[in-house]
Amino acid sequence: MDGSAQIDDTWSVAGRTFRSRLIVGTGKYKDYAQNAAAAEAAGAEIVTVAIRRVNLSDPSQPMLVDYVKPDRFTFLPNTAGCFTGEDAVRTLRLAREAGGWDLVKLEVLSNTKHLLPDMEETLRALKLLIAEGFQVMVYCSDDPVYAQKLEDAGAAAIMPAAAPIGSGRGIQNLLNLGLIIEQSRVPVLVDAGVGTASDAVISMELGCDAVLMNTAIAEAKDPIRMARAMKHAVIAGREAFLAGRMDRRMYADPSSPRAGLI
Amino acid sequence: MATGATQLQLIVNGEDRAFDGVADVAGLVRALGLDVRKVAVERNLEIVPRSTYDKTKLTDGDRIEIVHFIGGG
């Protein structure tokens, strides 16, 4: 270890290997150009995307893929806005046809106020998707029991919410997140709820494999600068996790030696 | 009978639309001015693979969804 960033510190999901541990969303930006610049500044290799109807009245409208290019980023299509397993399967079949990728993000929501996942329906949807050959990264609650059920059902990654989507509240249950990280044999990503760089650092210090965020960057006053901050935060947290933190002590321990005092 | 026979009534992305001279999915995507490489099409809840657009005939009342990737989290 020479103290430089770990060049070979990679992580893998569904047979694909990545160097960046920061996945960014592509929603809520001023425009697609700012969105692309933020994704670049974040050093992201994966971006989440949504599937929606094309605008028939103006087919010349700018398209995401013209700015955030699928040959530069791995697209992770989501099922945002889906409330049933069938909706999610239908959406991701279209995503697979549009992009040709089988790596997807499943989110089945319960309630438009808090957007927390409906875990019973999420687990059912996961089984439907796996039966159709999808590789599924699953947005979930921070419940270690359901996280285990998802893994047992074949989830490619477990992605607990730190806090409600877009709330920027940071990690609400460090203990549960720690339990999920400890028990999981597939990658664990904090997905949703990150508000600022320290939230990303804490997630990575806990031992998460990666962090997924959208609003924390898109709604910053300067999104490009926040994207850069998040890139550094994720690297810092990861390096601290790998380095292994010092033990906590009850009392002070001087850094300058007592011996030789004049 | 000659021209009227070619008009096709479809429900595209939830809207009732009529098309002249459109017979298949490839023709529909073209008529709408969309880039075939950037969209995915569903016909009556079934995915239409891109490679079969010109073989997939359309009939009156077909429910078509045409989607693409947009920004999302």
Interface residues (C-beta under 8 A of the other chain):
Chain A: G25 T26 G27 K28 Y29 Y32 N35 T48 V49 A50 I51 R52 R53 V54 L56 P59 S60 M63 L64 V65 F75 P77 N78 A80 R90 R93 L94 A95 E97 A98 G99 I165 G166 A192 M213 N214 T215
Chain B: V12 N13 G14 E15 R17 L32 G33 L34 D35 K38 V39 A40 V41 E42 L45 I47 V48 P49 R50 E65 I66 V67 H68 F69 I70 G71 G72 G73
